[in-house]
C-alpha cells in the first residue's frame, strides 16, 4: 500500500471550470488596473489563452487558427460588452473600480462556460487525464 489517498477521476468539465474561475479572477484583477486602453486588449489575450488551455484539458492541441475560429465570434461580443461596461464604470467614482472587476470576471465566466460547452459536444463526459 502506498499510503496515498484515493482520488476519484475528475471530469474534463470540472477541470475546465476550475481553470475558468482562475482566469476570471485574473481578469477581474487586470480590469481594475489603471491602464485605460490596454484593459480590453489584455482581457482579450487572457481569454484567448483560456481557450487554448481548455482545449488542452480536453486533449486537443489547438493551433492559432483553431483558437481564432472558436473564439472569434465570442471575442467580438465579449470585447464590445466589456468595453462599453468598463468605460461606463469609469464614471462612477471609487465603486467603478469594483464594477469593472465584476464585469470582467462575469464576462470571462460566461465565455468560459460557452467554450466548455463547445468541447463537451465534441468530448461528452470525458475524464481528465492530466
N, C-alpha and C positions, 0 to 999 in steps of 0.2 A: 504494500500500500504506500502510495506516495505522500499521503497526508494532505494533498491539495484538495480544496473543496470542489465539489462538482458544480460546474456552471452549465445551466441549460442552454441549448443552442439559441442564438439570438437571430431574429429575422433581419433581413436587409432593411426592411421598413423601419424597424426600431433603431438600428444603427444610423440610418439616413436622417431620421428625425432628431437624433441627438446631435448630429452634425449641423442640421438646420438651426437648432437652438443656439449652438455655439456661434454660427455665422450671424444670427440675429443679434446676439449680444455684442459682437464685434461691430456690426453695422450701427447699432444704437450709439456705441461709443464714438465711432467715426463721425456720425451725423452731428454730434454736439461740439466737435472741434471747430474752432473759429477760422475755418478755411472756406470762404464764400463759394467760389466756383468749383473747387476741387471736390466738394461733397458728393455731387451726383456721379462724377467720374470714378471716384473711389468706391462708392457703393456699387456701381456697375461692375467694376473689376472684382469686387468681393463676391457678388452674385455669380459672375462667370466662373470664378474659382469654385464656388459651391456646386455649380452644375457638374463640373469636372469630377469633384470628389464624390458626389452622389452617384455618378456613373460608375466610378471605381468600386464603390460599395456593392453595386450590382454586378461586378465583374467585367464591366466594359471599360476599355481604354479609349476614351474619346479623343479625337483629334480636334483641331481648331474648327474645321468645317462642321463636325458633329455638334460641337458646343454652340456654334453660331446658329445652326438650324434649330436646335432645341430651344435656345434662349432668345432668339431674335424678337419674335412677337411678344414674348413675355417681358423682355427687357424694355421694349419701346413703351409698353403700357406702364411698367414699373417706373422707368425714369420720368415719364411725364407726370405721373401721380406724385412721386416723391418731390419733384422739382416744384410743382405748384404748392404742395402742402408745406414743404420745408420753407419756401420763401414766405408763405403766409405766416408761418410760425415765427419768423424773424420779427414780425410787427408786434408780437406780444412780449413785453419786457419780462425777463427772468424766466417765466413759465415757458416761454417759447423754446428754450433750450431743451427742456424735458419733453415737450411736444415733438420736437424734431427727432429726438432719440426714439420715442414711441412710434412715430410714423415709420422710421427706417426699419425698426425691429418687426413691426407688424407686416410691412410690405415684404420683407425677406422671409418671414414665416409663411406668408401666403404663396410666394413664389416657390419656396422650398417644397411646400405641400403639392403644388402642381407638378413640380419636377419628379417628386416621389411617385405620384400617380402615373406619370409617363413611364417610368421604369417598372412600376408594378404591373402595368398592362403587358410589358414585354417579359417580365420575370415574376409572375404571380407567386407570392408566398415563399420566395427564395430565402434560404438561410444564409446568414453572413459567414463567409469562410475566413475572414481576415484576421 
